[in-house]
Amino acid sequence: MQQPDLAQLQRRFWRLITAPRGVEAGLDEIARRGDDPDARPLAAWLRGGVERLDIYANMYFYRLLDVLREDFARCEARVGADDFHDLVTDYLLAFPPDAPSLRALGERFADFIARHDIAREHPRLANLARYEWARVEVFDAADVATLALEQLAALAPDALPELPLQTVAAARVIDAPDGDGALLVWRRGFLVYERPLDAREAQLLPVLAQGRTFEALCQALHEQSGAAEIEAVQHIAQLVARWTGEQLLRDLQ
């Protein structure tokens, strides 16, 4: 047996402690693939064998569990600690982490819940998970300069139609956790805010993630709701003023 170098030992160790179904199953998978024939026996390169590696594997799992507990605390409270533990186990088997950072560990959790058996007992759990993940995403989103009311006030009237409008990265429109309408979740500074949206605003805000002009937004409202053109202009003007005050829009520059 060739003596492994440090890099090979590290790769082997990582593969086994992160194996979704445990160390023994991880060794079987390595043997099946044939890409590391010297992984067995463990005693040749690791004192303590499977039992010792299992300790590290369990520590790794509970670290992942702690991350998901922190990101989805309300989901755990809804279903209880034991069912949440089992749900996380199923999730990690389906979607084991594939990146060094755990930042995105929960990004598929809500969709997974929606397809899981637990959704029959807790039909709104997936919505709650999307809400909690939205709060995580907006908290971590990049900071950008925001449009100020003074900038709006300084615009010439003929510049308004071509005014570029785009929401900041730290904003999401989601279904409310209780299933009653839409909810806006966004961050200002270090605080995360939320408020309910009416049907018009819930349709308009998501399109601003890619950017629109004031005129295009008025046209979208006119087409979506059948509002008269002057009514659409007035309504969008009110919304733009509100969004600016809430620091939801990017700076003009």
LOMAR-832375 format. One record per residue (C-alpha): residue number from 0; residue in three letters; y, x, z. Coordinates in pm, 1 decimal. Layout:
REM residues N
seq/type/y/x/z
NUM/Ala/Y/X/Z
...
REM end
This chain:
REM residues 253
seq/type/y/x/z
0/Met/0.0/0.0/0.0
1/Gln/336.8/137.2/-101.4
2/Gln/583.2/165.2/185.7
3/Pro/867.5/-84.3/119.2
4/Asp/1226.3/33.4/120.9
5/Leu/1489.9/-132.8/339.0
6/Ala/1624.1/-360.3/63.7
7/Gln/1275.0/-486.4/-14.6
8/Leu/1205.5/-549.5/354.4
9/Gln/1529.3/-746.1/386.3
10/Arg/1449.4/-961.1/82.7
11/Arg/1097.1/-1025.9/209.6
12/Phe/1219.9/-1110.8/559.7
13/Trp/1482.9/-1350.0/421.3
14/Arg/1235.1/-1528.0/192.2
15/Leu/998.7/-1591.6/478.9
16/Ile/1238.1/-1707.5/750.0
17/Thr/1403.6/-1945.2/502.4
18/Ala/1078.4/-2076.9/352.6
19/Pro/1117.2/-2457.8/362.8
20/Arg/766.7/-2524.3/495.3
21/Gly/734.7/-2232.2/732.0
22/Val/632.0/-1867.7/726.1
23/Glu/262.6/-1919.3/652.1
24/Ala/339.2/-2146.5/358.3
25/Gly/601.7/-1896.1/244.4
26/Leu/340.8/-1620.6/238.8
27/Asp/108.4/-1842.8/37.3
28/Glu/389.0/-1906.3/-212.7
29/Ile/457.1/-1532.3/-245.1
30/Ala/85.7/-1472.2/-305.6
31/Arg/74.1/-1750.2/-565.1
32/Arg/371.4/-1609.9/-754.5
33/Gly/237.7/-1254.8/-731.1
34/Asp/583.7/-1096.8/-721.4
35/Asp/534.4/-920.2/-385.2
36/Pro/163.5/-837.1/-346.3
37/Asp/223.1/-620.4/-38.1
38/Ala/368.9/-904.8/171.4
39/Arg/24.8/-958.3/324.0
40/Pro/-84.1/-848.8/573.0
41/Leu/234.1/-877.9/777.0
42/Ala/101.6/-631.5/1033.3
43/Ala/150.8/-355.7/773.8
44/Trp/527.8/-395.9/779.4
45/Leu/615.6/-619.1/1076.0
46/Arg/499.6/-603.7/1433.9
47/Gly/406.1/-940.9/1572.5
48/Gly/306.6/-1100.1/1242.2
49/Val/357.3/-1469.8/1166.5
50/Glu/433.7/-1565.4/1526.0
51/Arg/731.0/-1332.3/1544.9
52/Leu/868.6/-1440.4/1209.9
53/Asp/829.4/-1803.6/1313.9
54/Ile/1073.0/-1739.1/1598.5
55/Tyr/1335.9/-1623.2/1350.7
56/Ala/1253.5/-1911.4/1115.6
57/Asn/1299.8/-2163.5/1397.2
58/Met/1630.9/-2003.9/1494.7
59/Tyr/1742.8/-2029.7/1131.8
60/Phe/1646.1/-2398.5/1112.0
61/Tyr/1832.7/-2484.2/1430.4
62/Arg/2139.5/-2303.9/1301.7
63/Leu/2129.7/-2527.7/993.5
64/Leu/2074.2/-2831.8/1214.2
65/Asp/2377.4/-2738.7/1424.4
66/Val/2595.0/-2708.2/1112.6
67/Leu/2491.3/-3052.7/989.7
68/Arg/2533.2/-3201.2/1337.0
69/Glu/2889.8/-3073.8/1341.5
70/Asp/2969.8/-3202.6/992.3
71/Phe/2794.0/-3538.8/1039.2
72/Ala/2841.3/-3612.5/1408.9
73/Arg/2897.0/-3984.9/1350.5
74/Cys/2579.2/-4011.4/1144.5
75/Glu/2382.2/-3853.6/1428.3
76/Ala/2541.8/-4093.4/1676.8
77/Arg/2449.6/-4385.8/1451.3
78/Val/2078.4/-4303.7/1415.4
79/Gly/2011.5/-4100.9/1731.2
80/Ala/1926.8/-3733.8/1780.4
81/Asp/1553.5/-3761.2/1704.5
82/Asp/1590.8/-3952.7/1377.2
83/Phe/1875.5/-3723.3/1273.0
84/His/1653.6/-3419.7/1338.3
85/Asp/1382.6/-3568.4/1117.1
86/Leu/1635.3/-3664.1/849.8
87/Val/1774.6/-3310.5/841.1
88/Thr/1421.5/-3169.6/818.6
89/Asp/1352.3/-3385.7/512.5
90/Tyr/1688.3/-3291.6/361.3
91/Leu/1633.2/-2917.8/402.0
92/Leu/1286.7/-2946.1/249.4
93/Ala/1442.0/-3117.5/-51.9
94/Phe/1752.6/-2896.7/-69.6
95/Pro/1701.3/-2562.2/103.9
96/Pro/2018.1/-2349.5/121.1
97/Asp/2056.1/-2121.6/-179.2
98/Ala/2378.6/-1940.9/-88.2
99/Pro/2475.0/-1697.4/188.6
100/Ser/2752.6/-1930.0/310.0
101/Leu/2667.6/-2258.5/481.6
102/Arg/2999.8/-2411.2/377.2
103/Ala/2837.4/-2642.6/118.4
104/Leu/2520.2/-2716.1/315.3
105/Gly/2594.9/-3088.5/348.0
106/Glu/2736.8/-3160.9/2.0
107/Arg/2424.1/-3354.1/-109.9
108/Phe/2348.0/-3512.9/226.1
109/Ala/2505.0/-3854.3/153.9
110/Asp/2324.8/-3896.3/-179.4
111/Phe/2000.6/-3786.9/-12.6
112/Ile/2045.8/-4047.5/262.0
113/Ala/2102.3/-4319.3/2.2
114/Arg/1753.5/-4249.2/-139.7
115/His/1582.1/-4191.2/196.3
116/Asp/1373.1/-4446.4/385.5
117/Ile/1629.3/-4439.3/667.5
118/Ala/1872.8/-4625.2/439.5
119/Arg/1664.8/-4942.1/478.7
120/Glu/1728.8/-4945.8/852.7
121/His/2084.7/-4811.9/823.4
122/Pro/2218.4/-4936.5/488.2
123/Arg/2571.6/-4803.1/545.8
124/Leu/2467.6/-4459.7/668.8
125/Ala/2522.3/-4299.9/326.1
126/Asn/2878.7/-4436.4/319.6
127/Leu/2937.8/-4291.7/664.4
128/Ala/2804.1/-3954.8/549.3
129/Arg/3037.0/-3958.1/244.8
130/Tyr/3327.7/-4033.2/475.4
131/Glu/3238.8/-3744.8/707.9
132/Trp/3187.6/-3507.2/416.6
133/Ala/3523.0/-3607.9/267.3
134/Arg/3688.3/-3504.9/592.9
135/Val/3508.9/-3168.3/576.2
136/Glu/3614.7/-3113.7/215.0
137/Val/3981.7/-3198.4/261.3
138/Phe/4000.8/-2983.2/574.0
139/Asp/3865.8/-2683.6/380.4
140/Ala/4055.7/-2745.0/55.2
141/Ala/4312.7/-2494.8/-65.7
142/Asp/4674.6/-2533.2/42.5
143/Val/4930.6/-2597.7/-229.3
144/Ala/5304.7/-2661.2/-228.2
145/Thr/5381.6/-3034.0/-227.2
146/Leu/5644.3/-3243.9/-397.2
147/Ala/5948.5/-3315.6/-177.4
148/Leu/6156.1/-3631.3/-164.6
149/Glu/6462.5/-3417.9/-236.1
150/Gln/6310.0/-3311.4/-567.3
151/Leu/6258.4/-3673.9/-666.3
152/Ala/6612.5/-3764.7/-571.3
153/Ala/6749.7/-3478.4/-782.4
154/Leu/6574.1/-3590.8/-1102.7
155/Ala/6784.7/-3723.3/-1389.6
156/Pro/6685.5/-4082.1/-1480.6
157/Asp/6572.7/-3979.3/-1829.2
158/Ala/6336.7/-3716.8/-1676.5
159/Leu/6135.7/-3974.2/-1483.0
160/Pro/5894.3/-4084.3/-1760.7
161/Glu/5769.9/-3727.7/-1810.6
162/Leu/5751.4/-3647.7/-1439.2
163/Pro/5413.5/-3470.7/-1387.2
164/Leu/5209.1/-3617.5/-1103.5
165/Gln/4893.8/-3466.4/-956.5
166/Thr/4732.0/-3503.6/-617.4
167/Val/4670.9/-3204.7/-392.9
168/Ala/4319.2/-3068.0/-363.0
169/Ala/4298.0/-3188.3/-3.0
170/Ala/4269.9/-3558.4/-91.4
171/Arg/3974.1/-3790.3/-154.3
172/Val/3932.0/-4160.3/-231.3
173/Ile/3604.0/-4296.6/-98.2
174/Asp/3440.6/-4624.0/-3.2
175/Ala/3522.4/-4719.3/354.0
176/Pro/3232.2/-4643.7/592.6
177/Asp/3198.4/-5013.2/680.8
178/Gly/3183.4/-5105.6/312.6
179/Asp/3515.2/-5291.2/324.0
180/Gly/3730.8/-5157.4/41.1
181/Ala/3847.4/-4804.2/-34.2
182/Leu/3982.7/-4535.0/193.4
183/Leu/4215.4/-4243.1/130.8
184/Val/4136.9/-3924.6/324.7
185/Trp/4377.6/-3631.0/304.7
186/Arg/4508.5/-3333.3/499.4
187/Arg/4860.8/-3237.7/594.2
188/Gly/4884.7/-2900.4/763.8
189/Phe/4589.0/-2879.8/1002.6
190/Leu/4546.1/-3255.3/1051.7
191/Val/4326.5/-3494.2/850.8
192/Tyr/4465.1/-3843.0/790.5
193/Glu/4319.3/-4160.8/646.5
194/Arg/4435.0/-4507.2/548.0
195/Pro/4292.4/-4806.0/359.2
196/Leu/4385.8/-4861.8/-4.9
197/Asp/4441.8/-5182.5/-195.3
198/Ala/4262.3/-5229.1/-527.3
199/Arg/4552.1/-5102.8/-739.6
200/Glu/4605.5/-4781.3/-546.5
201/Ala/4230.9/-4720.4/-526.1
202/Gln/4217.5/-4722.4/-907.3
203/Leu/4528.1/-4512.8/-962.5
204/Leu/4488.6/-4227.8/-713.0
205/Pro/4161.2/-4082.5/-847.3
206/Val/4304.2/-4036.6/-1197.8
207/Leu/4582.5/-3822.3/-1051.3
208/Ala/4330.2/-3553.7/-955.7
209/Gln/4355.6/-3434.3/-1318.9
210/Gly/4726.6/-3509.6/-1348.5
211/Arg/4930.0/-3780.9/-1523.6
212/Thr/5292.8/-3841.2/-1608.9
213/Phe/5491.4/-4118.3/-1442.9
214/Glu/5495.6/-4307.2/-1772.9
215/Ala/5118.7/-4274.5/-1819.0
216/Leu/5059.4/-4404.0/-1468.4
217/Cys/5283.6/-4706.1/-1533.3
218/Gln/5091.2/-4775.2/-1853.1
219/Ala/4758.1/-4747.8/-1669.5
220/Leu/4872.4/-5000.9/-1408.8
221/His/4998.9/-5234.2/-1681.1
222/Glu/4663.3/-5220.6/-1860.7
223/Gln/4447.3/-5244.2/-1548.6
224/Ser/4625.4/-5528.8/-1373.7
225/Gly/4816.6/-5704.6/-1648.1
226/Ala/5139.0/-5650.4/-1455.4
227/Ala/5459.0/-5680.7/-1654.5
228/Glu/5604.0/-5345.5/-1759.3
229/Ile/5905.4/-5368.5/-1530.1
230/Glu/5679.2/-5467.5/-1240.0
231/Ala/5450.3/-5173.0/-1314.8
232/Val/5744.4/-4929.5/-1316.8
233/Gln/5875.2/-5062.6/-985.8
234/His/5530.8/-5049.9/-824.9
235/Ile/5459.4/-4694.2/-941.1
236/Ala/5803.2/-4581.9/-824.3
237/Gln/5727.7/-4719.7/-477.0
238/Leu/5386.6/-4550.9/-473.7
239/Val/5524.1/-4215.6/-588.0
240/Ala/5782.8/-4226.8/-309.1
241/Arg/5510.4/-4307.2/-57.2
242/Trp/5272.2/-4038.5/-186.7
243/Thr/5553.5/-3783.8/-178.7
244/Gly/5632.6/-3869.8/182.6
245/Glu/5263.7/-3834.1/268.0
246/Gln/5253.7/-3491.4/98.0
247/Leu/4986.1/-3609.7/-142.9
248/Leu/5145.6/-3478.8/-463.4
249/Arg/5169.0/-3122.5/-590.0
250/Asp/5503.6/-2953.1/-628.8
251/Leu/5664.8/-2991.0/-973.0
252/Gln/5626.2/-2615.7/-1030.0
REM end
